[in-house]
Amino acid sequence: MDLFHLPSLCYTTGSSVCTPPAPPDIRIGLQRYEYDVHPFINFAALTLSPHPHQPSSPIVSTHNSSLAETISSMSYDNRRRERSRSREREDGSGSSYMNGMRGPAMVNLPQLPAFAMVGSTAQQAAQEKINRELFVGNTPPGTSEMLLLQFLNGAMRRVNLCGPHETPILNCRVNTKFAFIELSSSEMANNALNLNGIPFLGAVLKVSRPSKYAGPPIPSKTWQELTGQTLPTGAVLDAEQEKINRELFVGNTTPEMTEQMLRDFLGNAMEQVGLNIMPGNPITACRVSGKFAFVELRTPEEAANALNLNNIPFMGAQLRVGRPSKWNGPPDNHGNWEDILAKYMSGELQAGKTAPGEGAAVMSAAATASGPTPTRVVELQHMLTHDDLVNDDEYNDILEDTREECAQYGQLISVHIPRAGEAGATRIYLEYSSSDDAAKAVKGLEGRTFDGRLVQATYFDETKFAKKEFM
């Protein structure tokens, strides 16, 4: 008997009657209806009878035990399978249940999403490229990528940093003052670090890791250590570090202090007490920024000597002179301006007798003997500014004060102060009756400060003074 083609049936349980869905749904009714709607129906008491609104048809009763057992068996199997699928969906682990007992579950290992694996691969590729890349600094202006590429490849072959027919450097990107090179492998990049210091078109190239490199430091030699060559005269291996070694911080400046004033004052102070190692102003540049400044000296040695200017008075303030914050060298052993000035005035600072760290003072007896021939005329520098010479009353006051102060060293014949715009402006000329009196004035005035400026006293040619040839 085909149960799925029966006319509409009434499901009865005892005295209650349940009306099933319309006939087209009877196919799913036998499987879904009894579980979803009546999960606890008593199939033994189930009676199938024609629907009262349908034409009469044979009645299926519970006496037909074979049919009832078939339906009950089918429903039980379907219900068990449905429960199993439902629990598998809710549990999500794929475990099977039998008679209320949970069986052993399969263990699912976690899996990375596809996009995470792709991101990890891309990150590894980027890091591998960084490991193959090197920075090349101090490239001369106008350097072409092809020229630098061929030059460095040839240099690596020549000193056996790669095979005789290899091309270890694959790519080159040149900027204004530096370049980046990409090598075929990280091992080749490690070998190319030995190119550091190689001469190229009059410059010395700096070859190192780029700033984004985060790997371990790789031991390497310089080009000079590898080949036995020497650096060209005046060349430096690390221009940036060498500039830091020549730079000093100057604190406690005032807005009235200009770059030129600081450069002249500090440079002259170094010359006066012998902190320079060659003639001329050792300070080559000065940058003023609010309450501080930076000065750049000719050599690292003179920069170390200039640390002795710390606490020097200038225009009513005491300047603080020290290393900049980016300095990473060893601590300096130096004195302050008071210590250096006291040793200079006492004659303690002499060539070969300077205490370590106090500067290469050159005020020796031999240097003094080779200085200007003593005369009766003394020239004073750094006492005045152009503004001091504009106002007549102020000019006359300075003239009178100078005559009174300098007369204590001997018989002072005349004092000449050129006015603004004249030759020798900002300098003062003292004429004494004898060279001995002039020598006393030089010794007494040299190294003194006037309005924060270090006074320089030297002999001046008597013939030029008589002709008013001051410049």
Secondary structure, DSSP 8 states (H G I E B T S, - for coil): --GGG---EEEEETTEEE----GGGHHHIIIIIHHHT-TT--GGG-EEEE-TTS-----B-TT-HHHHHHHHHHHHHHHHHHHHHHHHHHH-S---EETTEE-----------HHHHHHHHHHHHHHHHHHTEEEEES--TT--HHHHHHHHHHHHHHTTSS-TT---EEEEEE-SSEEEEEESSHHHHHHHGGGTT-EETTEE-EEE--TT--S-------HHHHH-----TT--S-HHHHHHHTEEEEES--TT--HHHHHHHHHHHHHHHT--SSSS-SEEEEEEETTEEEEEESSHHHHHHHGGGTTEEETTEEEEEE--TT--S-------HHHHHHHHHTT---TT---TTS------HHHHHTS----SEEEEESS--GGGGTSHHHHHHHHHHHHHHHGGGS-EEEEE---TTSTTTT-EEEEESSHHHHHHHHHHHTT-EETTEE-EEEEE-HHHHHTT---
